[in-house]
Amino acid sequence: MDMIFPPASAELSEKPPGASPTRGLDVALWTLEPDSRGQPDIEAMRPHLSGNEWNRVTTFRDPHHAWSSAAARVLLRTMLSRYHGADPLAWHFVTEPGGRPHVDLTRLPFPLDPETRPRFSLSHTHGLAACAVSLGPWPPGAELGVDIEWTERATLPAARLARRFFHPDEADALESVPRGRERHRLFLTLWTRKEAVLKALGLGISNHLALYSCLGEPPRVVGPPDVIGHVAQWHMGSQNATPTHRLSWAVCAPWRAPRPPVRLLRRHHTGAPG
């Protein structure tokens, strides 16, 4: 199922590898869920993963988490192949000291320069995997992040956690919402937004969550410029990826006026990416 989110002035269509966007920054955002409510078929993922990726999958005791971890990597390889060329298993990755992965440009069968290097971000949770990949050339310094959470997990002490770890404005916003499902939903929305921002910045959650806020509709990323940059650099959105999953995405681009739009090609799959 294809959806454009948020509504764009011009519809974003599928592009052949290497095509350039005519306006703004284009992002493909795919999600994948199992095709049944029973035990997910983890073995079906094995032929589509590298040996190291499969070894990591086997460390999960929970089959649902093992499946979603494998599914995120399969999504990534499928999307890179579809939008940027090369066989899905031809892609190799390196990891920054902060934990953010990148495409290893030295091991591709064709040249890519830093501008056309695909940016990507992964997330997985119980019963769902998500992957965002940049389309076409992006300016130096532009990055993206995506995060998802399962909404049916045990209700958390949202206000207490937010007061301890979130920006004070976010803690105030949570405390103003009635306890129960509404507060739980807002907490997960803020959590996924903040995780998406940190993934775009290549930072871990330690000592960073309280430095910035992601409130509002549409959301605004506000915080110290030396940490998160200028507020105008950020594009962000949140949505229900499924009836039981909350998703947020963030794109950080070098600021300039007028601010370029971000257009998402949103696609959801069941069973296997198509």
Backbone torsions as a table, in degrees:
resi	resn	phi	psi	omega
1	MET	NA	126.2	179.2
2	ASP	-101.9	134.9	175.5
3	MET	-139.9	140.1	172.6
4	ILE	-94.6	125.1	-177.2
5	PHE	-142.4	124.6	-5.4
6	PRO	-77.7	176.2	179.3
7	PRO	-54.4	136.8	-176.8
8	ALA	-115.6	159.0	179.4
9	SER	-69.1	-26.9	176.3
10	ALA	-136.4	138.1	-176.9
11	GLU	-67.6	136.6	178.1
12	LEU	-89.4	118.5	-179.2
13	SER	-102.3	167.0	175.3
14	GLU	-60.7	141.4	-179.0
15	LYS	-120.6	144.7	173.6
16	PRO	-70.1	158.4	-179.8
17	PRO	-53.9	133.9	175.5
18	GLY	87.3	-3.8	179.6
19	ALA	-67.9	149.8	-178.0
20	SER	-102.6	138.1	174.9
21	PRO	-70.6	141.5	180.0
22	THR	-82.0	-22.7	-178.8
23	ARG	-148.0	134.8	169.9
24	GLY	68.0	-160.2	-177.7
25	LEU	-114.1	128.5	-177.6
26	ASP	-107.2	137.7	-177.1
27	VAL	-135.5	132.9	168.7
28	ALA	-95.3	128.5	179.8
29	LEU	-126.2	110.5	-178.4
30	TRP	-113.7	147.4	171.3
31	THR	-127.8	153.6	-177.2
32	LEU	-140.9	130.5	176.1
33	GLU	-124.2	158.0	178.7
34	PRO	-62.8	158.8	-177.7
35	ASP	-91.0	6.6	177.7
36	SER	-151.2	165.4	178.1
37	ARG	-86.0	-8.0	-179.2
38	GLY	-83.0	-153.8	179.6
39	GLN	-67.0	126.7	179.6
40	PRO	-68.4	149.9	-177.2
41	ASP	-87.2	88.8	-177.7
42	ILE	-72.0	-38.0	-176.9
43	GLU	-60.2	-28.3	179.6
44	ALA	-64.3	-21.6	-179.9
45	MET	-81.9	-22.2	-169.0
46	ARG	-56.2	-45.0	-178.3
47	PRO	-64.2	-15.2	-174.7
48	HIS	-100.6	6.4	-177.6
49	LEU	-118.3	155.4	171.7
50	SER	-73.5	167.0	178.6
51	GLY	-60.5	-42.2	179.6
52	ASN	-65.6	-39.5	179.0
53	GLU	-63.6	-43.7	179.4
54	TRP	-64.1	-39.2	178.4
55	ASN	-60.9	-37.8	177.6
56	ARG	-67.1	-39.2	179.9
57	VAL	-60.3	-39.4	-176.3
58	THR	-70.1	-9.3	178.3
59	THR	-80.7	-13.2	179.9
60	PHE	-80.0	129.3	176.2
61	ARG	-80.0	-36.0	-179.7
62	ASP	-80.0	119.5	-178.3
63	PRO	-62.5	-29.2	178.6
64	HIS	-68.4	-41.1	177.5
65	HIS	-71.1	-36.7	176.5
66	ALA	-61.4	-44.6	179.6
67	TRP	-61.9	-47.4	-175.9
68	SER	-67.3	-33.5	175.5
69	SER	-64.0	-46.6	177.7
70	ALA	-63.6	-41.3	-177.3
71	ALA	-62.7	-37.0	179.1
72	ALA	-62.3	-42.0	179.6
73	ARG	-70.2	-36.5	177.0
74	VAL	-65.9	-41.9	175.3
75	LEU	-56.4	-48.1	-178.2
76	LEU	-57.7	-50.0	-177.8
77	ARG	-65.2	-39.5	178.5
78	THR	-63.4	-44.1	-177.2
79	MET	-70.4	-42.1	177.8
80	LEU	-60.7	-41.7	179.1
81	SER	-65.4	-43.1	-176.4
82	ARG	-67.5	-43.7	-172.0
83	TYR	-96.2	-19.0	-174.9
84	HIS	-128.4	0.8	178.1
85	GLY	87.0	178.2	-179.3
86	ALA	77.6	152.7	176.5
87	ASP	-64.3	145.4	-179.4
88	PRO	-53.2	-37.0	-178.0
89	LEU	-85.3	0.6	178.5
90	ALA	-82.5	-10.2	-177.8
91	TRP	-83.3	136.2	175.9
92	HIS	-126.1	157.0	-171.3
93	PHE	-134.2	151.3	173.3
94	VAL	-125.4	157.5	-175.9
95	THR	-120.8	132.1	175.8
96	GLU	-69.2	162.3	175.4
97	PRO	-55.3	-32.9	178.9
98	GLY	-78.8	-5.7	176.6
99	GLY	104.0	-5.5	-178.9
100	ARG	-78.4	127.6	179.3
101	PRO	-83.7	152.1	175.9
102	HIS	-135.2	158.9	169.5
103	VAL	-68.8	134.4	175.1
104	ASP	-81.8	101.1	-175.4
105	LEU	-68.0	-18.4	-176.4
106	THR	-80.2	-9.9	-174.1
107	ARG	-117.6	15.8	178.6
108	LEU	-88.7	151.5	178.4
109	PRO	-78.1	1.5	177.4
110	PHE	-146.6	156.4	-175.5
111	PRO	-77.9	142.8	170.6
112	LEU	-134.9	134.1	176.3
113	ASP	-94.7	170.1	-176.6
114	PRO	-56.3	-30.0	-178.7
115	GLU	-71.2	-37.3	-178.9
116	THR	-94.4	1.0	176.0
117	ARG	-58.1	125.5	178.5
118	PRO	-66.0	129.1	168.5
119	ARG	-90.1	147.4	178.4
120	PHE	-152.5	161.5	176.2
121	SER	-148.8	142.5	-177.6
122	LEU	-121.7	153.1	170.7
123	SER	-154.2	147.8	175.1
124	HIS	-148.9	148.9	178.6
125	THR	-150.4	-175.8	-178.5
126	HIS	-56.6	113.4	172.9
127	GLY	81.2	10.9	-179.7
128	LEU	-159.7	144.2	171.9
129	ALA	-126.3	149.8	179.4
130	ALA	-138.3	146.8	176.7
131	CYS	-146.5	133.8	173.7
132	ALA	-116.7	135.0	-178.7
133	VAL	-134.7	135.4	177.1
134	SER	-70.9	148.1	178.2
135	LEU	-116.4	131.7	178.7
136	GLY	71.7	-178.1	-179.3
137	PRO	-70.8	141.8	174.2
138	TRP	-120.0	152.0	178.1
139	PRO	-69.0	152.4	176.5
140	PRO	-55.2	137.2	179.3
141	GLY	92.7	-12.6	178.3
142	ALA	-77.6	133.8	-179.2
143	GLU	-143.1	168.7	-179.1
144	LEU	-141.0	163.1	176.9
145	GLY	-149.6	150.7	176.0
146	VAL	-141.3	146.6	176.9
147	ASP	-147.5	145.2	178.3
148	ILE	-132.6	152.4	175.6
149	GLU	-140.3	145.6	175.9
150	TRP	-81.1	122.7	-174.8
151	THR	-80.0	-12.5	-177.2
152	GLU	-91.1	5.6	175.6
153	ARG	-64.9	164.2	-179.5
154	ALA	-55.8	138.8	180.0
155	THR	-61.1	130.8	-176.8
156	LEU	-94.1	157.1	171.9
157	PRO	-73.8	75.9	-167.1
158	ALA	-58.7	-48.6	-176.3
159	ALA	-63.0	-41.6	-179.5
160	ARG	-66.6	-43.2	178.5
161	LEU	-64.6	-41.8	-180.0
162	ALA	-64.9	-40.5	179.3
163	ARG	-64.1	-29.7	-179.2
164	ARG	-84.8	-37.4	-169.5
165	PHE	-116.4	-24.7	-173.9
166	PHE	-90.9	172.9	171.8
167	HIS	-63.5	144.4	-178.7
168	PRO	-54.9	-36.7	179.3
169	ASP	-64.1	-35.2	178.1
170	GLU	-71.2	-39.4	176.9
171	ALA	-61.9	-41.7	177.7
172	ASP	-62.2	-41.8	-179.4
173	ALA	-63.2	-41.2	179.3
174	LEU	-66.3	-41.1	-179.1
175	GLU	-67.6	-21.0	179.3
176	SER	-81.9	-8.3	-178.7
177	VAL	-98.4	138.4	179.9
178	PRO	-56.6	145.7	176.6
179	ARG	-60.5	155.6	177.7
180	GLY	111.6	-149.6	-170.7
181	ARG	-63.9	-37.1	-178.1
182	GLU	-64.8	-43.0	178.5
183	ARG	-68.5	-39.9	178.3
184	HIS	-59.8	-43.2	179.7
185	ARG	-63.5	-45.3	180.0
186	LEU	-63.5	-39.9	178.4
187	PHE	-59.6	-46.7	-179.0
188	LEU	-67.6	-33.6	175.6
189	THR	-62.8	-48.0	179.4
190	LEU	-65.2	-40.9	-179.5
191	TRP	-61.0	-46.9	-178.6
192	THR	-67.1	-35.9	176.5
193	ARG	-62.7	-45.8	-177.3
194	LYS	-66.6	-39.4	176.4
195	GLU	-63.7	-41.5	179.4
196	ALA	-62.0	-39.7	177.5
197	VAL	-63.0	-47.6	-179.1
198	LEU	-63.3	-37.2	177.2
199	LYS	-64.8	-40.2	177.7
200	ALA	-64.3	-35.0	-179.9
201	LEU	-83.0	-14.2	-176.6
202	GLY	74.2	30.4	-178.4
203	LEU	-112.9	153.3	173.0
204	GLY	-85.1	170.0	-176.4
205	ILE	-77.0	-20.6	-176.6
206	SER	-62.2	124.9	172.8
207	ASN	66.0	13.1	-179.1
208	HIS	-118.4	-26.2	-172.1
209	LEU	-59.8	-33.7	-175.6
210	ALA	-83.0	-5.3	-173.0
211	LEU	-83.0	-15.2	-174.6
212	TYR	-147.4	159.4	178.4
213	SER	-120.5	156.4	-178.9
214	CYS	-133.0	47.3	-176.0
215	LEU	-88.5	166.5	172.2
216	GLY	100.8	164.7	174.9
217	GLU	-137.1	105.2	0.0
218	PRO	-69.7	152.7	-175.9
219	PRO	-70.0	149.6	175.8
220	ARG	-123.8	136.6	177.5
221	VAL	-94.3	114.3	-175.3
222	VAL	-125.4	128.4	179.7
223	GLY	179.0	-173.2	-178.5
224	PRO	-61.4	129.0	-179.6
225	PRO	-58.7	-29.3	-179.3
226	ASP	-73.7	-11.8	177.6
227	VAL	-103.7	-52.1	-172.8
228	ILE	-111.0	-3.0	-179.5
229	GLY	82.1	-165.0	-179.2
230	HIS	-79.7	142.8	-178.5
231	VAL	-57.8	-31.5	-178.3
232	ALA	-72.1	-9.5	178.3
233	GLN	-75.9	-16.1	-167.3
234	TRP	-102.7	138.5	167.4
235	HIS	-122.4	139.3	-175.7
236	MET	-153.0	151.2	174.7
237	GLY	-152.8	156.2	177.0
238	SER	-133.5	149.1	179.5
239	GLN	-162.2	167.8	170.3
240	ASN	-85.0	112.9	177.9
241	ALA	-69.6	-37.2	171.6
242	THR	-141.5	175.7	176.5
243	PRO	-60.5	-17.3	-177.7
244	THR	-123.4	20.5	179.0
245	HIS	-139.4	134.8	177.0
246	ARG	-105.7	135.3	-176.4
247	LEU	-129.1	140.2	171.4
248	SER	-134.9	146.7	176.8
249	TRP	-129.5	153.7	178.9
250	ALA	-142.9	139.3	174.6
251	VAL	-126.6	127.7	177.0
252	CYS	-111.5	121.3	-178.9
253	ALA	-127.7	148.5	175.9
254	PRO	-54.2	133.1	-173.8
255	TRP	-72.7	137.1	169.4
256	ARG	-158.4	160.0	179.3
257	ALA	-111.8	136.8	-5.7
258	PRO	-73.0	152.5	-177.2
259	ARG	-68.2	128.1	-179.7
260	PRO	-70.6	142.7	177.3
261	PRO	-75.3	161.3	171.9
262	VAL	-114.7	129.5	178.9
263	ARG	-118.4	129.5	-178.6
264	LEU	-105.5	131.6	165.7
265	LEU	-94.5	106.5	-173.4
266	ARG	-99.9	123.9	-178.3
267	ARG	-136.7	134.4	178.3
268	HIS	-118.3	135.1	-178.8
269	HIS	-124.4	153.1	173.8
270	THR	-123.5	128.4	177.0
271	GLY	92.2	-61.4	-179.4
272	ALA	-155.3	147.5	178.2
273	PRO	-68.2	141.0	-179.3
274	GLY	-106.4	NA	NA
